[in-house]
Amino acid sequence: MITITHYLVLSAILFTLGVVGVMIRRNAIIIFMCIELMLNAVNLSFVAFAHYLNSMQGQLFVFFTMTVAAAEAAVGLAIIVAVFRNKETVNIDDINIMKW
């Protein structure tokens, strides 16, 4: 039988993979995908706790979080595409548009 512990362990593993991806990778698109993975890991834990506590508050919070994540994905990808058109790279070590 699957308990809440299984969901929380899976959520922790996904979140850890996202953090490791953000720390190690240098590609802006992959870093962006790792941030989305971390958001989905947190959403999984919210849904698990909402089911465990028989409450709709966690699921409602996940709905709003997914809405904000979708808007963030659209804006973030637009920024990445604009930077790529300007610098012709998505390597974050080569992008230094904030420097003088």
N, C-alpha and C positions, 0 to 999 in steps of 0.2 A: 504494500500500500504506500502511496506517495503522500508524504507529510509536508508540512510547511518548511521543515528543515531542508528537504531536497530542493525546494524552490529557492530558498535563501542561499544555499550553497551554489546552485547554478547562477544565481544573480551575482554572487560575490566573484565567481570565476569569470563571468562576462565583464564585470566591472574592472577586474584586475587586468584582463586582456586589453581592455580599452585604455587603461592607464599606461600599461607597458607600451602599447602602440603609440600613444602620444609622446612618451618619453624617448622612444628609440627611433621612430621613423622620421624622415626629413621631408617627405612628400606632403604637400598641403592637403591634397584630396584624401590621402590615407589617414592623416591626422583628423580631418573632418569626419571621416567614417568611424574612427575610434571614439570620438566624442559622441556621436550618435549611438554607438554601441553602449557607452556608459549610461546615456539617457534611457535606453531600453532596458538595461539591467536594473536601474532604479524603478522603472515602471513595473517590471516583473515583481519586484519585492513589494511594491504598493498593492498590486493585484493579489498577491499571495496573502498579505496581511488583511486586506479587505475581505477575502474569502474566509480566512480563519476567524475573523471577528464578526462575520455576518453583517458587514457594514458596506454601504455604497459610497462612503466618503473617499476611500482609496481609489475606487474605480472612477469616480468623478474627477479626482485630482489627476489621474492618468489621462483622462480625456483632455483636460486642459493642457497638460504637459505635452501630449502628442500634438496638439494644435500649435503650441509655441515652437515645438521642435520642427514642425513642417515649415513654419514661417522662417525659422532660423536656417533651415536647410536651403530654402529658396534664396534668401539674402546672402548666405555664406557662399553658395555656389556661384552666385552672380559676382561676388567680390573676387572669388578665385579665378573666374573666367576673365574678368577685367584685368587682374594682375597678370594673368598669363598672356593676354593680348599685348600688354605693355612691356613685360620683361621676357616673354617667351620661355618661361620656366615656372614650375610649381615647387621647386626646391626651396625650402624656407631659408636655407643658408645663403642663397643667391639673391633673395628678395630683401632689399634694404631701402625701400622707398621712404621710410620714416627718418632716415639719417640725412644730415646736411650734405 
